[in-house]
């Protein structure tokens, strides 16, 4: 990707198992304006929850995504959740334990801290 570019709903190829590859849909992919040649973009998953019930059912999805991204592109990938709605400490703790950070939709200015 070019510096300063972005894409919505980008299919990112990932390795599954030892040989097979698949396309993983990522909600938003952003390449920093300051990115150097060969640097990876930031991968952002947008999650919305109207109550606490469904979030705990879905929390493993993000853990699987970051695991497959790391196996394919290395441990230096940046994977951020963009959250709107009801996410309790159990969900957030699970994601944090997987090395996943998040930004709340009511604090969108926090993307500036991520260099975007």
N, C-alpha and C positions, 0 to 999 in steps of 0.2 A: 504494500500500500504506500501511497505517496504521503509525505509529511502533511499534517493538517487535514487529512481526508478521513471520512467515516463511512460506515455502511450499516444499514438495518437488515436484520434477518439474513446474515451471511452464513453460508454453509462452509464450515472449516473442516478440512480433512484431518481425521485422527486415526491412530493405530488402535485396533481392538485385537487383543490377543497377541500372537506373535507375527502374523502375516497379513491379516485382513485389515482393510481400512474402511472407514465410513465417513459420511459427511455429518458433522454435528452442527445443528443450527444454533447460532449465537444471536441474541436479540440486537445488540449494538456492538460494533467494533470500531475503535477510534485509534488512529495513529497520531501521536503527539506532533505538534509543529516542530518540536526540538528533537525528534527522533533521528538517530544516526542510521546509516546504512546497515541493513540486516536486523535492526531492532524490531521486536514484535509489537503489535498493537495491544491496546487494553481491551479485554473481553468483558462485556457487561451483560448480565442477565437481569431482566426486569421482572419483578414479582409483585403481585397484588393479592391481598387476602382480605376478605370481608369478615373473617372470624379466625380464631386460633385453631380450630379443628383441622382444617385442611393443610395448614403449614407444616405440621409435624409429619403428615403423610408424604409431603413432597420434599422434605429436607435432604433426603438421600440423592435426589436428582442432581442437585448442585455438587454434592460430594463426588458423584460419579463423573460429572463433566470436568471438574478440575483435575481429577485423577487421570482421566484420558488425555486432557490437554498437557499435563505435566509429562506423561509418558511419551507423548509425541514431540513436544517442543522444549522440554526441560523445566526445571524448577523455578526459573525466573519469570514465568508468565504472570501477568496481572489479571486476576479474575475478580470482578466486583459485582455485588448484588445491588440493584437499585430497587429499594423496597417502598411499597405503599400499602398502608393498612395495618393489620394486626399480626405482629410477629413477636412472640413471647421470648423470655430469656432461655427457655429450653431450645427453641429453634436457633436463636442467635448464638448460643453456646456451642451447639453442634456445628454450626458453620464456622465459627471461630476456631474450633478444634481442628477443622480441616484446612485451616489457613486462608479462609475466605473472609474478606472484609465487605462492608456494606455502606451504602449511602442512602439516607432517607429522602423521599421525594419532597418533604417539606424543608429539607436542608440542601437543596440542589447546589448551593454555593460550595459545598464540600468537594465538588468535582475540581474546584480550583486547587485544593490541597493535593489532589492527585495529578496536578500538572496539566489539566485539560482546560 
